[in-house]
Amino acid sequence: MEVAEIVRPVRDVRHRAHGIEAVQFTWEPGTRTPKHSHHSRGVVKIQEGCLFEVKDGVKTYYRAGDTLLEVPNESIHIVGNDTNTLARSFHIYWPELAMDELPDDDADTAALATPPPPELL
């Protein structure tokens, strides 16, 4: 079985100093991260549009205004935009972002195949 290439979001580092990194992500429709874990704490604010998170085979959607917390080595997940509109998110990591990429498993693949609810399209 051939695996499709992952189209990643655009990552724009806005600040990096004293062990803190602030990053703006722009998520075109169809972009996503690989499955990964973080070695840093993080706070994520959805600024525009809608993003999904797949964690433990469950897909959850977050809208503009929502805030997420990233916990080191606890949040193994995939984040992406499967809607028809652009999304933006702002992330603050401390220490600076370091992560391990992991292969998708069957539960991830099934969750990723689930379309977004119609109201998010």
Secondary structure as GFF3:
##gff-version 3
##sequence-region A 1 121
A	DSSP	beta_strand	10	17	.	.	.	ID=ss1
A	DSSP	beta_strand	20	27	.	.	.	ID=ss2
A	DSSP	beta_strand	35	38	.	.	.	ID=ss3
A	DSSP	beta_strand	41	48	.	.	.	ID=ss4
A	DSSP	beta_strand	50	55	.	.	.	ID=ss5
A	DSSP	beta_strand	58	63	.	.	.	ID=ss6
A	DSSP	beta_strand	67	70	.	.	.	ID=ss7
A	DSSP	beta_strand	78	80	.	.	.	ID=ss8
A	DSSP	beta_strand	87	94	.	.	.	ID=ss9
A	DSSP	beta_strand	99	102	.	.	.	ID=ss10
A	DSSP	alpha_helix	106	113	.	.	.	ID=ss11
A	DSSP	three_ten_helix	118	120	.	.	.	ID=ss12
###
